[in-house]
Amino acid sequence: MELSAVLNSLNKDKMIYLKGIATPLMVLAVLAMVVLPLPAFVLDILFTFNISLALVVLLVTVYTLKPLEFGAFPSVLLIATILRLALNVASTRVVLLEGHKGGDAAGAVIEAFGSVVIGGNYAVGLVVFLILIIINFVVVTKGAGRISEVTARFTLDAMPGKQMAIDADLNAGFITQEQAKARREEVTAEADFYGSMDGASKFVKGDAIAGIIILFINIIGGLFIGMIQHGLEFGTAVEIYTLLTIGDGLVAQIPGLLLSVGTAIVVTRQNTEQNMGDQFVTQLGNDKPLFIAAGLMFVMGVIPGMPHFAFLLLACILAGVPGYAKWKASKAAANPVVEREQEVQPTAPVEIKELGWDDVQQIDTIGLEVGYRLIPLVDKSQGGELLDRIKGVRKKLSQELGFLVPAVHIRDNLDLDPNAYQIAVMGVSTGDGELKHDSELAINPGQVFGPVDGVATKDPAFGLDAIWINRKDKEHAQSLGYTVVDAATVVATHLSQILTNNAALLLGHEEVQNLLDMLAKSYPKLVEGLVPDVLPLTTVVKVLQNLLNEGVPIRDMRTIVQTLVEYGPRSQDTDVLTAAVRISLRRLIIQNLVGSSPEVSVITLAPELEQMLHQSMQMAGDEGAGIEPGLAERIQKSLSEAHQNQELSGEPSILLTSGMLRSVLSRFVKHTIPGLSVISYQEIPDEKQIKIVSSIGQ
């Protein structure tokens, strides 16, 4: 069993390798035919292959139901044309070099077409060849080219209308999302196909023109070479080189004519589910035209001097076809087939109800969209763990932040890549990534002891270097220092990080009112004196959002409400109220930053720099608007260096400044230096010691 598996694997690898080198080999073969002289027997094989290829392509076009089913036809047509032109060059070389030796000098195929097909008469051969050229170039190729051009133009012009029709059917509920996607792909493929056919028809036209030019070049060149170089008489040279040239031209033009007919068939086909024979029978098999044609053939057949047998025979056939069809239909009705398909009962049209407000869908507070290959992650019947992980994320964040995180609405999205997912907050895409649901993600935490095999990527949550590895390599990767998680954990971690950073967007009036109602059960008098006597609910919501936006949880609602009740009568400014609440929550804030450590390591601003910022803000009159751009850039650079040093030492990164500058600098570093916390002097508890590790501006 193991040996057979190895052999099967080797065979598959061999087939893949052969497929990969097929195109380069074909290009080399064409170059060889153009540059190198080929023996006569090789030309015979290549000419035979060329005719066989043209026949196969013609039959495929006949039996194809829809043009799009033979979407590779433009490429096949180009390859066949290039092959035929290369053969023309190779055969011309052989005819001119070896033609003086006789009719078989250029191979048996050219000799057969030059002698047997046209009877050895070069005059007849020349006439037949010119007729083929006229038929191919003037009739078939020109008509097919015109149809391709018009069809391509109409198809491209009709694309917007077709797309709108698909969208209308989708919005009306007549088709599903999958059907709409398939129809859009079909419209795009149809436009690409007819656009390619418009260009491919030019190849056929150019090939016909090249055939005429090559004919005269071969005859004139052959006469010159035969009479001057080989001393042949004029009559002998004309006979030999004309027969060889005409045989060569017929060998090339017959496949060209077949491909031209195939091109015409493809561009004139309709997008129906019937092959060409069924279409002819269905559309030409009407009784009345056949009976009238039979009558006319009969009248012409009885006229004296006309070939009676041929006309009368055809009249009988035309008259007998409808009768035979009716007899066959009556016999089928008398003896119904047991396996006949059931007739489709007409269904009553579905009445579309009048639109109402229920049809207007609200955006999801938190949305997760996944590609179709990630559906097993959310399908419990297939062992999907993502739903349970998301529930765990919501529970953890709700406990940490202090309010109930809204539910996550999960749906599949066919517009996404199959392995992609997208996280949206309040209807806006906030994060995305790609997964390999059957692999594990090995994340480089900063120091590992060796590489692992897999596909390099980035951790979507924090942007760390990572590798998608096979599940069997999990223990090996962990032994090297990698943090290995499954695909569901990757999505859950990314979701947790996004919800933490956007917690302020998740908290609205309803959530705040629920928090106040819960607090009122234990402290009814406290809540009763806040809204609306002291502050409106909107102001309370804004203060809580400010806290969440600065990374401060709102678990201690009692302290928050007490502070608002105390400071609310003095000021309605949300920034002032937020600063007051932060001072009241200073123990919680510092504990979240340094834990139970008695010492707080901080980064400070030099007194001169802090005084300069105070003066610039007072002159500007609007917080944050008075920092000169060059100064802001230098501050950001210095803070980034200090922040990195704190991270390398494993300590929290905290910037300590005055209360007036805290909110401005907090907004300044939130997106430029994530992870740097900004606190004021008043927010340091009395029992904590301050340790200055860096001073910016000195």
C-alpha positions in Angstrom: 0.0 0.0 0.0 2.8 2.4 0.9 4.6 1.6 -2.4 1.5 2.3 -4.5 0.9 5.6 -2.7 4.5 6.6 -3.4 4.1 5.7 -7.1 0.8 7.6 -7.3 2.4 10.6 -5.8 5.3 10.4 -8.3 2.9 10.1 -11.2 1.0 13.1 -10.0 4.2 15.1 -9.7 5.2 14.0 -13.2 1.9 15.1 -14.7 2.1 18.5 -13.0 5.7 18.8 -14.3 4.7 17.9 -17.8 1.8 20.3 -17.7 4.1 23.1 -16.6 6.6 22.6 -19.4 4.0 22.0 -22.2 3.8 25.7 -23.2 7.6 26.3 -23.2 8.0 23.2 -25.3 5.4 24.4 -27.8 7.1 27.8 -28.1 10.5 26.0 -28.7 8.9 23.8 -31.3 7.5 26.8 -33.2 10.9 28.5 -33.1 12.5 25.3 -34.3 10.1 25.1 -37.3 10.9 28.7 -38.2 14.6 28.6 -37.8 15.8 25.0 -38.4 15.3 22.9 -41.5 12.9 19.9 -40.9 13.0 16.5 -42.6 10.1 15.7 -44.9 8.7 13.0 -42.7 8.5 15.4 -39.7 6.6 17.8 -41.9 4.2 15.0 -42.8 3.5 14.4 -39.1 3.1 18.1 -38.3 0.7 18.7 -41.3 -1.4 15.7 -40.3 -1.5 17.0 -36.7 -2.5 20.4 -38.0 -5.5 19.0 -39.9 -6.5 16.8 -37.0 -6.4 19.8 -34.6 -8.6 21.8 -37.0 -11.1 18.9 -37.3 -11.3 18.5 -33.5 -11.8 22.2 -32.9 -14.6 22.3 -35.6 -16.4 19.3 -34.0 -16.2 20.8 -30.5 -17.8 24.1 -31.8 -20.6 22.1 -33.4 -21.4 20.1 -30.2 -20.9 22.9 -27.7 -24.2 24.1 -26.3 -23.1 27.6 -25.4 -20.2 29.7 -26.7 -18.9 30.2 -23.1 -18.5 26.4 -22.7 -15.6 26.7 -25.2 -14.1 29.8 -23.5 -10.6 28.7 -24.5 -11.5 29.0 -28.2 -9.7 32.3 -28.8 -6.5 31.0 -27.3 -6.8 27.7 -29.3 -7.4 29.7 -32.5 -4.3 31.8 -31.9 -2.1 28.7 -31.2 -3.4 26.9 -34.3 -2.8 29.9 -36.4 0.8 30.4 -35.2 1.4 26.6 -35.7 0.1 26.8 -39.3 2.2 29.9 -40.1 5.3 28.2 -38.7 4.6 25.1 -40.8 4.3 27.4 -43.9 7.7 28.8 -43.2 9.2 25.3 -42.7 7.5 23.9 -45.8 8.5 26.9 -47.9 12.2 26.3 -46.9 11.9 22.6 -47.9 10.1 23.4 -51.2 12.7 25.9 -52.3 15.7 23.9 -51.1 14.6 20.4 -52.3 11.9 21.1 -54.9 14.2 20.5 -57.9 14.4 16.8 -56.9 10.8 16.1 -57.6 7.3 16.2 -56.3 8.0 14.1 -53.2 10.9 16.2 -52.0 8.7 18.2 -49.5 7.0 15.2 -48.1 4.2 12.8 -48.9 1.4 15.0 -47.6 2.3 18.0 -49.9 2.8 15.6 -52.8 -0.6 14.0 -52.2 -2.4 17.3 -52.1 -0.5 18.5 -55.1 -1.0 15.4 -57.2 -4.0 13.4 -56.0 -6.3 16.1 -54.8 -5.9 18.4 -57.9 -5.1 15.6 -60.3 -1.5 16.8 -61.0 -2.8 19.8 -63.1 -1.2 22.9 -61.7 -3.7 25.1 -63.5 -6.7 23.3 -61.9 -4.8 23.4 -58.5 -4.2 27.1 -58.8 -7.9 27.7 -59.5 -9.0 25.5 -56.6 -6.6 27.2 -54.3 -7.8 30.6 -55.2 -11.4 29.6 -54.8 -10.6 28.3 -51.3 -8.8 31.6 -50.5 -11.9 33.6 -51.7 -14.3 31.4 -49.7 -12.2 31.6 -46.6 -11.2 35.3 -46.8 -14.2 37.0 -48.5 -17.1 34.9 -47.2 -16.4 33.0 -44.0 -13.6 35.1 -42.3 -15.1 38.5 -43.2 -18.6 37.5 -42.0 -17.3 36.0 -38.8 -15.1 39.0 -38.1 -18.0 41.4 -38.6 -20.3 39.3 -36.3 -17.5 39.1 -33.6 -17.0 42.9 -33.8 -20.7 43.7 -33.5 -21.4 41.0 -30.8 -18.4 42.3 -28.7 -19.7 45.9 -29.0 -23.3 45.0 -28.1 -22.1 42.7 -25.2 -20.0 45.4 -23.7 -22.7 48.0 -24.1 -25.3 45.7 -22.4 -23.1 44.9 -19.4 -24.4 47.7 -17.1 -28.0 46.9 -18.0 -27.4 43.2 -17.2 -25.7 44.0 -13.9 -28.6 46.3 -12.9 -31.1 43.6 -13.9 -29.3 41.1 -11.6 -29.3 43.6 -8.7 -33.0 44.2 -9.3 -33.8 40.5 -9.2 -31.7 40.1 -6.1 -33.3 43.0 -4.3 -36.8 41.7 -5.2 -36.0 38.3 -3.8 -36.3 36.4 -7.1 -32.8 35.0 -6.9 -30.4 34.3 -4.0 -27.0 35.8 -3.4 -25.3 32.7 -4.8 -27.3 32.9 -8.0 -26.6 36.6 -8.4 -22.9 36.0 -8.0 -23.0 33.2 -10.6 -24.9 35.4 -13.1 -22.5 38.3 -12.6 -19.6 36.0 -13.3 -21.3 34.7 -16.4 -21.9 38.3 -17.6 -18.2 39.1 -17.1 -17.1 35.9 -18.8 -19.4 36.6 -21.7 -17.9 40.1 -22.2 -14.4 38.8 -22.0 -15.1 35.9 -24.4 -16.7 38.1 -27.1 -14.0 40.7 -26.7 -11.3 38.0 -27.2 -13.3 36.6 -30.2 -13.2 40.0 -31.8 -9.4 40.0 -31.7 -9.1 36.3 -32.6 -11.1 36.8 -35.8 -8.3 39.1 -36.9 -5.9 36.2 -36.7 -8.0 34.2 -39.1 -8.2 37.1 -41.5 -4.5 37.7 -41.5 -3.8 34.0 -42.0 -5.9 34.0 -45.2 -4.0 37.1 -46.5 -0.7 35.5 -45.6 -1.7 32.4 -47.6 -2.1 34.4 -50.8 1.2 36.2 -50.4 3.0 33.0 -49.6 1.6 31.4 -52.7 3.0 34.0 -55.1 6.3 34.2 -53.2 6.8 30.4 -53.5 6.0 30.3 -57.2 8.2 33.2 -58.1 11.0 32.1 -55.8 10.8 28.5 -57.0 11.0 29.6 -60.7 14.1 31.8 -59.9 15.8 29.1 -57.9 14.9 26.2 -60.2 15.9 28.0 -63.5 19.0 29.9 -62.3 20.5 27.7 -59.5 19.5 24.3 -60.7 19.3 24.9 -64.5 15.7 23.6 -65.0 13.7 24.5 -68.0 10.9 27.0 -67.6 8.1 24.4 -68.2 9.6 21.9 -65.8 10.3 24.5 -63.1 6.7 25.9 -63.4 5.2 22.4 -63.1 7.3 21.2 -60.2 7.3 24.4 -58.0 3.6 25.2 -58.8 2.4 21.8 -57.8 4.5 21.8 -54.7 3.4 25.4 -53.8 -0.3 24.6 -54.4 0.0 21.4 -52.4 1.6 23.3 -49.6 -1.1 26.0 -49.8 -3.9 23.5 -49.8 -2.4 21.6 -46.8 -2.4 24.9 -44.9 -5.7 26.4 -46.2 -7.9 23.4 -45.5 -7.2 23.5 -41.7 -7.5 27.3 -42.0 -10.9 27.0 -43.6 -12.1 24.5 -41.0 -11.0 26.9 -38.2 -12.7 29.8 -40.0 -15.9 27.8 -40.1 -15.5 26.9 -36.4 -15.1 30.6 -35.6 -18.2 31.5 -37.6 -20.2 28.8 -35.8 -19.1 30.0 -32.4 -19.9 33.7 -32.9 -23.3 32.9 -34.5 -24.4 30.5 -31.8 -27.1 31.5 -29.4 -26.9 30.9 -25.6 -29.4 28.0 -25.5 -29.3 24.6 -23.9 -29.5 22.8 -27.3 -26.7 21.6 -29.5 -26.7 22.7 -33.2 -28.5 19.6 -34.5 -31.4 20.0 -32.0 -31.7 23.7 -33.0 -31.9 22.8 -36.7 -34.5 20.2 -36.1 -36.6 22.5 -33.8 -36.4 25.6 -35.9 -36.3 24.1 -39.5 -38.7 21.3 -38.9 -42.0 23.2 -39.3 -44.6 21.3 -41.4 -45.7 24.2 -43.6 -42.3 25.2 -45.1 -41.4 21.6 -45.7 -44.6 20.8 -47.6 -44.3 23.9 -49.7 -40.7 23.1 -50.5 -41.7 19.5 -51.4 -44.3 20.8 -53.8 -41.9 23.1 -55.6 -39.3 20.3 -55.9 -42.1 18.1 -57.4 -43.1 20.7 -60.0 -39.5 21.3 -61.0 -39.0 17.5 -61.2 -41.8 16.9 -63.7 -40.6 19.7 -66.1 -39.2 18.1 -69.3 -35.4 18.2 -69.5 -34.9 18.4 -65.7 -33.2 15.6 -63.7 -36.4 13.9 -62.6 -34.8 11.4 -60.2 -33.0 14.0 -58.0 -35.8 16.5 -57.7 -38.6 13.9 -57.2 -36.5 12.0 -54.6 -35.8 15.2 -52.6 -39.6 16.1 -52.9 -40.5 12.8 -51.4 -38.0 13.2 -48.5 -39.2 16.7 -47.7 -42.8 15.6 -47.7 -42.0 12.5 -45.6 -40.1 14.2 -42.8 -43.2 15.9 -41.2 -45.3 12.8 -41.7 -42.7 10.6 -40.0 -42.4 13.1 -37.1 -46.2 13.1 -36.5 -46.3 9.3 -36.6 -43.5 9.1 -34.1 -45.2 11.6 -31.8 -48.6 9.7 -32.0 -46.8 6.4 -31.2 -45.1 8.0 -28.2 -48.4 9.4 -27.0 -50.0 5.9 -27.2 -47.2 4.3 -25.3 -45.9 6.7 -22.8 -42.5 6.1 -21.3 -42.5 5.2 -17.7 -39.6 7.4 -16.9 -41.1 10.5 -18.5 -40.4 13.6 -16.5 -43.3 15.0 -14.5 -44.9 18.0 -15.9 -44.2 21.1 -14.0 -47.4 22.5 -12.5 -47.7 26.2 -13.0 -47.3 28.0 -9.7 -49.2 31.1 -8.7 -47.1 34.2 -8.9 -45.8 35.2 -5.5 -47.4 38.5 -4.3 -44.8 40.9 -3.0 -46.1 42.6 0.1 -46.0 46.3 0.7 -42.9 47.6 2.2 -42.9 48.7 5.8 -40.5 49.9 8.5 -39.7 46.3 9.4 -38.0 46.0 6.0 -35.5 48.7 6.9 -32.6 46.9 8.5 -30.5 48.6 11.2 -26.8 48.2 11.2 -25.2 45.7 13.5 -23.4 47.1 16.5 -20.7 44.4 16.1 -20.6 42.4 12.9 -18.4 39.5 11.8 -18.4 38.4 8.1 -16.6 35.3 7.0 -15.7 33.8 3.6 -17.4 30.5 2.6 -14.4 28.4 3.5 -14.5 29.7 7.1 -18.1 28.6 7.6 -16.9 25.4 9.4 -15.5 27.6 12.1 -18.9 28.9 13.1 -20.9 25.7 12.4 -21.1 23.6 15.5 -22.2 20.6 13.5 -18.8 20.7 11.8 -16.9 21.1 15.1 -16.7 24.9 14.9 -15.5 26.6 18.1 -15.7 30.2 17.1 -19.2 30.9 18.6 -18.1 29.6 22.0 -14.9 31.7 21.8 -16.8 34.8 20.9 -19.1 34.2 23.9 -16.0 34.0 26.1 -14.7 37.2 24.6 -17.9 39.0 25.3 -18.1 37.7 28.9 -14.4 38.7 29.6 -14.7 42.2 28.1 -18.1 42.8 29.9 -16.5 42.0 33.2 -13.4 44.1 32.5 -15.1 47.2 30.9 -18.1 47.3 33.3 -21.0 47.1 30.8 -22.6 44.4 28.7 -20.8 44.1 25.3 -23.5 43.8 22.5 -23.9 40.5 20.7 -21.8 39.7 17.6 -23.8 39.1 14.5 -22.1 36.6 12.3 -22.9 36.0 8.6 -21.2 34.7 5.5 -20.2 37.1 2.7 -19.6 35.7 -0.8 -17.9 39.0 -1.8 -15.0 38.2 0.6 -12.2 36.0 -0.3 -13.0 32.4 0.7 -10.5 32.4 3.6 -11.0 36.0 4.7 -13.0 37.6 7.5 -14.0 41.1 8.3 -15.0 42.7 11.7 -17.3 45.8 11.6 -18.2 48.1 14.5 -21.3 50.3 13.9 -21.4 49.2 10.3 -17.8 50.3 9.6 -15.1 47.8 8.7 -12.6 48.0 11.5 -10.4 45.0 11.0 -9.9 42.0 8.6 -7.6 39.1 8.0 -7.1 35.8 6.3 -7.1 32.3 7.9 -6.3 28.8 7.2 -8.9 27.1 9.3 -7.3 23.7 9.0 -3.9 25.0 10.2 -2.4 26.5 13.4 -0.9 30.0 13.7 2.6 30.1 15.2 3.2 33.6 16.5 6.7 34.9 17.1 6.6 36.6 20.5 9.9 38.3 19.9 12.5 35.6 20.6 12.4 32.1 19.1 15.1 29.4 18.8 14.6 28.3 15.2 12.4 28.4 12.1 9.4 26.2 11.4 8.0 25.2 8.0 4.8 27.0 6.9 3.4 30.1 5.2 4.7 33.4 6.6 2.0 35.9 7.6 1.2 38.6 10.3 -0.9 38.2 13.4 -4.0 40.2 12.5 -4.6 41.4 16.1 -1.2 42.9 16.9 0.8 42.7 13.7 3.4 40.2 15.0 5.4 37.9 12.7 3.6 34.6 12.4 3.6 31.4 10.4 0.7 29.1 9.4 1.9 25.6 10.2 0.4 22.1 10.1 -1.3 20.9 13.2 1.2 18.0 13.6 4.0 20.6 14.0 2.3 22.4 16.9 4.5 20.8 19.7 7.7 21.4 17.7 6.8 25.1 17.2 6.0 25.5 20.9 9.3 23.9 21.9 11.1 26.6 19.7 9.3 29.4 21.6 6.4 30.1 19.3 2.9 30.9 20.7 0.6 28.5 18.7 -3.1 29.1 18.5 -5.9 27.8 16.3 -7.9 29.8 13.7 -10.8 30.3 16.0 -8.5 31.8 18.7 -7.0 34.1 16.1 -10.4 35.6 15.2 -11.5 35.8 18.9 -8.2 37.6 19.8 -8.6 40.0 16.9 -12.2 40.7 17.9 -11.2 41.3 21.5 -8.5 43.7 20.6 -10.9 45.7 18.2 -13.7 45.8 20.8 -11.3 47.0 23.5 -10.0 49.8 21.3 -13.5 50.8 20.3 -15.3 50.3 23.6 -16.6 53.9 23.6 -18.5 53.2 20.4 -20.3 50.3 22.0 -21.7 52.3 24.9 -24.8 54.2 24.1 -27.8 55.8 26.0 -29.6 52.4 26.5 -26.5 50.8 28.0 -25.9 53.8 30.3 -29.5 53.8 31.4 -29.3 50.1 32.2 -26.2 50.7 34.3 -28.0 53.5 36.2 -31.0 51.2 36.8 -28.8 48.5 38.1 -27.0 50.9 40.4 -30.4 52.3 41.6 -31.3 48.9 43.0 -28.5 49.3 45.6 -28.2 53.1 45.8 -31.6 54.6 44.8 -31.0 58.1 46.3 -27.6 58.4 44.6 -29.0 57.8 41.1 -32.2 59.7 41.7 -30.2 62.9 42.3 -28.2 62.6 39.1 -30.5 62.4 36.0 -32.0 64.8 35.0 -31.7 67.1 38.1 -27.9 67.5 38.0 -26.8 66.3 34.5 -28.7 65.2 31.4 -28.2 61.6 30.3 -26.3 62.7 27.2 -23.6 64.3 29.4 -23.3 61.2 31.5 -22.9 59.1 28.4 -20.2 61.4 27.0 -18.2 61.2 30.3 -18.4 57.4 30.3 -17.4 57.3 26.7 -14.4 59.5 27.4 -13.3 57.1 30.2 -13.5 54.1 27.9 -11.8 56.0 25.1 -8.8 56.6 27.5 -8.7 52.9 28.6 -10.4 53.4 32.0 -13.0 50.8 32.8 -16.4 51.9 34.2 -16.9 49.0 36.7 -17.0 51.3 39.7 -20.2 53.1 38.8 -20.9 54.2 42.4 -17.7 56.3 42.5 -18.4 57.7 39.0 -21.9 58.7 39.8 -20.9 60.2 43.2 -18.3 62.4 41.4 -20.8 63.5 38.8 -23.3 64.4 41.5 -20.6 66.4 43.3 -19.1 68.2 40.3 -22.2 68.4 38.1 -23.6 71.6 39.7 -20.2 73.4 39.2 -19.6 72.5 35.5 -21.3 70.9 32.5 -18.1 70.5 30.6 -17.5 66.8 29.8 -13.7 67.2 29.8 -13.8 68.8 33.3 -16.1 66.1 34.6 -14.0 63.3 33.0 -10.9 64.7 34.7 -12.7 64.8 38.1 -13.9 61.2 37.7 -10.4 60.1 36.8 -9.1 61.6 40.0 -11.8 59.7 41.9 -10.8 56.5 40.1 -7.1 57.0 40.6 -6.6 53.9 42.6 -8.2 51.8 40.0 -6.3 53.5 37.1 -2.9 53.0 38.8 -3.7 49.4 39.8 -4.5 48.6 36.2 -1.2 50.1 35.1 1.3 48.9 37.8 -0.7 46.4 39.8 0.2 46.3 43.5 3.7 47.7 43.1 4.4 50.6 45.5 6.4 52.4 42.9 5.2 54.0 39.7 7.8 54.4 36.9 6.9 57.4 34.8 8.1 59.5 31.9 7.8 63.3 32.4 8.1 66.4 30.4 10.9 68.9 31.2 9.6 72.0 33.1 10.6 74.3 30.2 8.7 72.1 27.7 5.7 71.8 29.9 5.6 75.6 30.4 6.0 76.1 26.7 3.0 73.8 26.0 0.9 75.7 28.6 1.6 79.0 27.0 0.9 77.8 23.5 -2.4 76.3 24.5 -3.4 79.5 26.3 -2.5 81.6 23.3 -4.5 79.3 21.0 -7.5 79.3 23.2 -8.5 75.8 22.1 -6.9 72.7 23.6 -4.7 70.8 21.3 -4.7 73.4 18.6 -1.7 75.5 19.8 1.1 72.9 19.5 3.5 73.9 16.8 3.9 71.1 14.2 7.7 70.9 14.4 7.5 70.8 18.2 4.8 68.1 18.1 7.0 66.0 15.8 10.0 66.2 18.2 7.8 65.4 21.2 6.3 62.4 19.4 9.8 61.1 18.5 11.1 61.4 22.0 8.1 59.8 23.6 8.3 56.9 21.1 11.9 56.3 22.2 11.1 56.4 25.8 8.1 54.2 25.3 10.2 51.6 23.5 12.8 51.6 26.3 10.0 50.9 28.9 8.7 48.1 26.8 12.1 46.5 26.5 12.6 46.7 30.3 9.2 45.0 30.8 7.7 48.0 32.7 4.5 49.9 31.9 4.8 53.0 29.8 3.3 56.0 31.7 3.6 59.7 30.9 3.0 62.0 33.9 2.0 65.6 33.2 -0.2 68.3 34.5 -4.0 68.1 34.6 -4.3 70.8 31.9 -2.1 68.9 29.5 -3.3 65.4 30.2 -6.3 65.3 28.0 -4.5 67.0 25.1 -1.5 64.6 25.3 -3.7 61.6 25.8 -5.5 62.4 22.5 -2.1 63.2 20.9 -0.5 59.8 21.7 -3.6 57.5 21.4 -3.1 56.6 17.8 0.6 57.5 17.3 2.0 55.7 20.3 -0.4 52.9 21.3 0.3 51.5 24.8 1.5 54.8 26.3 -0.8 55.9 29.1 -1.1 59.5 30.1 -2.0 60.5 33.7 -1.9 63.7 35.7 -0.2 64.5 39.0 -3.5 64.5 40.8 -4.2 60.8 39.7 -1.2 59.4 41.6 -2.5 57.9 45.0 -0.8 59.2 48.1 0.6 55.8 49.0 2.4 55.4 45.7 6.0 56.5 45.1 7.0 58.1 41.8 10.1 57.1 39.9 11.1 59.2 36.9 12.8 57.0 34.3 13.0 59.6 31.5 12.4 63.3 31.0 11.4 64.6 27.6 12.9 67.9 26.5 16.2 67.7 28.5 
